[in-house]
Amino acid sequence: MISSDDQKYTIPILNSKQDPYPVSDIKGIVEGIPENAAVIVDDLWYDSYGTQVAGEVLSELYWRGNVVASMTDIGTFLDNSSFEFAAYVESADLYAAYHDPVTGRNSFCNIVSGSEDLSMEKFREWVRESISHDAEEQGVMSNDCSQTCAQWGEENSSYLYRHYDGYGWMNVNTDYFALNEDNHQYNYFYTHYCIQSVPDDGCSTADLNVYTKLGEECRILDYAPTTSSGTSTAGVDLGVSSDGVISANISWSYSVSDVEVIDRSNFGTNEFRINHDLNEDSNVGSNTFMAEPGKIVRIDCSAGNLSGSYIGTDHYEINFCKKVHKWPFSTKKEYAGFSEDLKVYCYSDRHDVSIYLNGAEAYAPGGIPDVPADESFSKRVSDGGYVEVEDYGYLKNGYIMAGFSTNMSAVTPEFIRGSAVKIDSDMDLYMIWVRE
């Protein structure tokens, strides 16, 4: 158990040797963990409980307001539908997710340092800022976009702390918001990128770039800034209108002194790319610099995009510079470029779809029969998205599953197996069984 100096949080590391609770006692496991804990999951613990039980424990902790972390496996989060937001790199030293039960904000953190001690130090900083609701303790990487426009919904924040040995840090805190509106044909998201360069002593930053190429279901509607040179401030002013009924705008600005902003975006190819060329020989190059471009996209909620969610990859690039020789008048430099891909899964206004087994007696994972089944299970889907309904491997002796209905007593199904059900509100679906 690791505690903070001010005792505002603890960090228990769960593993199979420490945990005294039986596999079935999910409540006991959760209640045995302090509410102010940031939990690091050990692989042995996860494997000993299995995906279903371990997933339920982590889900309970997440929605209660605990930070949940894994030092090895992103699958801990991607295999669990309860985590409604994820933004991850492929090979982080540590992954962490946090849901703020007060504000509804969802956060996902990636730390890559090559040093376990350094990763844990950075993790403690992130936990302190996440769990503490004291705004004075928030670091420079904490955005506050949610207060600028009430029509944009819950805040989803991605964090990446990446250290390049001998050069410096690239830090990311990008926020994603969905528009609160009733248009079931489209969903709208805006992104406030925040990428920070912190060069090591003797180094400077030459370039800092953000790039996103979206899928066919996404369309860029607005973005900023555009190309500029010789200015001290880059302005970001974004707006969107949904069906001419809801109009929402958002704006902010950031410093670009001694920085050339280069717009390489392309509506035709649906690409968003903003480059920042820093004067590496000036103060802006040798000190911390933060770029904050932004964009608004529209998601087409057709059957081709079953989730109705924002799914994309944000590509961040940094180019460091250092002098090859140490004497004062040397002009020879060497450059080192690095990049990170952050895969993002972000949902719009979410609806709960509860699927009731309606008398199913067994579950057959991997072909193994006679495993007791729960009465129901749930999925969460973005507004306007779809759920594909199938048999899910459930069985009922002497019956064949014909499909699904919103009426548990129905004789014929409303939705056949394999069909896509459009979701625009919370929905209860019942499996409909007919005798063989």
Backbone hydrogen bonds, N-H to C=O, Kabsch-Sander energy under -0.5 kcal/mol:
donor,donor_aa,acceptor,acceptor_aa,energy
2,I,11,I,-1.6
4,S,9,Y,-2.1
7,Q,4,S,-1.2
10,T,36,N,-1.1
11,I,2,I,-3.5
14,L,12,P,-0.7
14,L,40,I,-2.2
19,D,15,N,-1.6
25,D,22,P,-1.4
26,I,24,S,-1.7
29,I,25,D,-1.9
30,V,26,I,-2.3
31,E,27,K,-2.9
32,G,28,G,-1.3
33,I,30,V,-1.7
37,A,34,P,-1.6
38,A,10,T,-3.5
39,V,37,A,-0.6
39,V,67,V,-3.2
40,I,12,P,-2.4
41,V,39,V,-0.6
41,V,69,A,-3.5
42,D,14,L,-1.8
46,Y,42,D,-2.3
47,D,43,D,-2.8
48,S,44,L,-2.3
49,Y,45,W,-1.6
50,G,46,Y,-1.8
53,V,49,Y,-0.5
54,A,50,G,-2.3
55,G,51,T,-2.0
56,E,52,Q,-2.0
57,V,53,V,-2.4
58,L,54,A,-2.5
59,S,55,G,-2.3
60,E,56,E,-2.4
61,L,57,V,-2.4
62,Y,58,L,-2.7
63,W,59,S,-2.5
64,R,60,E,-1.3
65,G,61,L,-1.0
65,G,62,Y,-0.7
66,N,61,L,-2.7
67,V,37,A,-1.0
68,V,97,A,-2.6
69,A,39,V,-3.4
70,S,95,Y,-2.5
71,M,41,V,-0.7
74,I,72,T,-0.5
76,T,73,D,-1.0
77,F,74,I,-1.8
78,L,74,I,-2.1
79,D,75,G,-2.1
80,N,77,F,-1.5
81,S,79,D,-0.6
83,F,80,N,-1.4
84,E,82,S,-1.1
86,A,345,Y,-1.9
88,Y,343,K,-2.1
92,A,89,V,-0.6
93,D,111,I,-2.4
94,L,111,I,-1.4
95,Y,70,S,-3.0
96,A,109,C,-2.0
97,A,68,V,-2.8
98,Y,107,S,-2.3
99,H,62,Y,-0.5
100,D,98,Y,-0.5
100,D,105,R,-2.9
104,G,100,D,-2.7
106,N,155,E,-2.4
107,S,98,Y,-2.9
108,F,157,S,-2.4
109,C,96,A,-3.2
110,N,159,Y,-1.6
111,I,94,L,-2.0
112,V,161,Y,-3.1
119,S,115,S,-2.6
120,M,116,E,-2.4
121,E,117,D,-2.2
122,K,118,L,-2.3
123,F,119,S,-2.4
124,R,120,M,-2.5
125,E,121,E,-1.7
126,W,122,K,-2.2
127,V,123,F,-2.8
128,R,124,R,-2.5
129,E,125,E,-2.0
130,S,126,W,-2.1
131,I,127,V,-3.0
132,S,127,V,-0.5
132,S,128,R,-1.7
135,A,133,H,-0.8
137,E,134,D,-1.9
138,Q,135,A,-1.4
142,S,139,G,-1.5
143,N,141,M,-0.8
147,Q,144,D,-1.0
148,T,145,C,-2.1
152,W,149,C,-1.5
153,G,178,A,-3.8
156,N,176,Y,-2.0
157,S,106,N,-3.2
158,S,174,T,-3.2
159,Y,108,F,-2.7
160,L,172,V,-2.0
161,Y,110,N,-2.6
162,R,160,L,-0.6
162,R,170,M,-2.2
163,H,112,V,-2.5
164,Y,168,G,-3.2
165,D,163,H,-0.7
167,Y,164,Y,-2.6
168,G,164,Y,-2.1
169,W,198,V,-2.4
170,M,162,R,-2.8
171,N,196,Q,-2.7
172,V,160,L,-2.7
173,N,194,C,-2.8
174,T,158,S,-1.4
175,D,192,H,-2.3
176,Y,156,N,-2.8
177,F,190,Y,-2.3
178,A,154,E,-0.5
179,L,188,Y,-2.5
180,N,151,Q,-3.1
181,E,179,L,-1.0
184,H,182,D,-0.9
187,N,299,I,-2.0
189,F,297,V,-2.3
190,Y,177,F,-2.2
191,T,295,K,-2.7
192,H,175,D,-2.6
193,Y,191,T,-0.7
193,Y,293,P,-1.9
195,I,291,A,-2.3
196,Q,171,N,-3.5
197,S,289,F,-3.0
198,V,169,W,-2.4
200,D,167,Y,-3.5
203,C,200,D,-2.1
204,S,321,C,-2.3
205,T,285,G,-2.7
206,A,319,N,-3.4
207,D,319,N,-1.4
208,L,276,H,-2.0
209,N,317,E,-2.4
210,V,274,I,-2.2
211,Y,315,H,-2.6
212,T,272,F,-3.1
213,K,313,T,-0.6
214,L,212,T,-0.5
214,L,270,N,-1.6
218,C,215,G,-1.5
219,R,298,R,-1.7
221,L,296,I,-2.7
222,D,296,I,-1.4
224,A,294,G,-2.0
228,S,261,V,-2.2
234,A,254,Y,-3.1
235,G,233,T,-0.5
236,V,252,W,-3.2
237,D,235,G,-0.5
238,L,250,I,-3.1
240,V,248,A,-2.1
242,S,246,I,-2.9
243,D,241,S,-0.6
245,V,242,S,-2.1
246,I,242,S,-1.7
247,S,245,V,-0.5
248,A,240,V,-2.6
250,I,238,L,-2.6
252,W,236,V,-2.2
254,Y,234,A,-1.9
256,V,232,S,-2.3
257,S,232,S,-0.6
259,V,256,V,-1.8
260,E,277,D,-2.5
261,V,228,S,-2.0
261,V,259,V,-0.6
262,I,260,E,-0.5
262,I,275,N,-2.8
263,D,261,V,-0.5
264,R,262,I,-0.7
264,R,273,R,-2.5
266,N,271,E,-2.7
270,N,266,N,-0.6
270,N,267,F,-0.5
271,E,266,N,-2.4
272,F,212,T,-2.9
273,R,271,E,-0.5
274,I,210,V,-2.3
275,N,262,I,-3.0
276,H,208,L,-0.8
277,D,260,E,-2.8
278,L,206,A,-2.2
278,L,276,H,-0.8
279,N,258,D,-2.0
280,E,278,L,-1.2
282,S,279,N,-1.9
285,G,279,N,-0.8
285,G,282,S,-0.9
286,S,282,S,-1.5
287,N,283,N,-1.5
289,F,197,S,-1.9
291,A,195,I,-2.7
294,G,224,A,-2.7
295,K,191,T,-1.6
296,I,222,D,-2.8
297,V,189,F,-2.8
298,R,219,R,-2.5
299,I,187,N,-3.9
300,D,217,E,-3.0
300,D,298,R,-0.5
301,C,185,Q,-2.8
301,C,299,I,-0.7
302,S,300,D,-1.6
305,N,302,S,-2.0
306,L,304,G,-0.6
308,G,305,N,-0.6
310,Y,346,C,-3.3
311,I,309,S,-0.7
312,G,344,V,-1.8
313,T,213,K,-0.5
314,D,342,L,-2.8
315,H,211,Y,-3.6
315,H,313,T,-0.6
316,Y,314,D,-0.6
316,Y,340,E,-2.8
317,E,209,N,-2.2
318,I,338,F,-2.8
319,N,207,D,-2.3
320,F,336,A,-2.8
321,C,204,S,-2.8
322,K,334,E,-2.1
323,K,202,G,-0.6
324,V,332,K,-2.2
325,H,332,K,-0.6
330,S,327,W,-1.8
334,E,322,K,-2.6
336,A,320,F,-2.2
338,F,318,I,-2.9
340,E,316,Y,-2.3
342,L,314,D,-3.1
342,L,340,E,-0.6
343,K,88,Y,-2.9
343,K,341,D,-0.7
344,V,312,G,-3.4
345,Y,86,A,-3.1
346,C,310,Y,-3.0
347,Y,84,E,-0.6
351,H,381,V,-2.5
353,V,351,H,-0.5
353,V,379,K,-3.1
354,S,352,D,-0.6
354,S,427,M,-2.4
355,I,353,V,-0.5
355,I,377,F,-3.2
356,Y,354,S,-0.6
356,Y,429,L,-3.2
357,L,375,E,-2.7
361,E,395,L,-1.8
362,A,395,L,-1.5
363,Y,371,V,-1.6
364,A,393,G,-1.9
367,G,364,A,-1.3
368,I,365,P,-1.4
371,V,363,Y,-1.0
377,F,355,I,-1.8
379,K,353,V,-2.2
381,V,351,H,-2.2
382,S,307,S,-1.1
383,D,349,D,-2.5
384,G,423,I,-2.6
385,G,382,S,-2.6
386,Y,306,L,-6.0
387,V,421,V,-2.0
389,V,387,V,-0.6
389,V,419,S,-2.3
394,Y,391,D,-2.0
395,L,362,A,-2.5
399,Y,396,K,-2.3
400,I,434,V,-3.3
402,A,400,I,-0.6
402,A,432,I,-3.0
403,G,432,I,-1.1
404,F,415,F,-2.9
405,S,430,Y,-1.8
408,M,406,T,-0.5
410,A,407,N,-1.6
414,E,404,F,-2.1
415,F,404,F,-2.5
417,R,402,A,-0.6
418,G,389,V,-4.6
419,S,416,I,-1.9
421,V,387,V,-3.0
421,V,419,S,-0.6
422,K,420,A,-0.6
423,I,385,G,-3.2
424,D,422,K,-0.5
427,M,352,D,-2.3
429,L,354,S,-3.2
429,L,427,M,-0.5
430,Y,405,S,-3.3
431,M,356,Y,-2.4
432,I,403,G,-2.9
433,W,431,M,-0.6
434,V,400,I,-2.9
436,E,398,G,-2.0
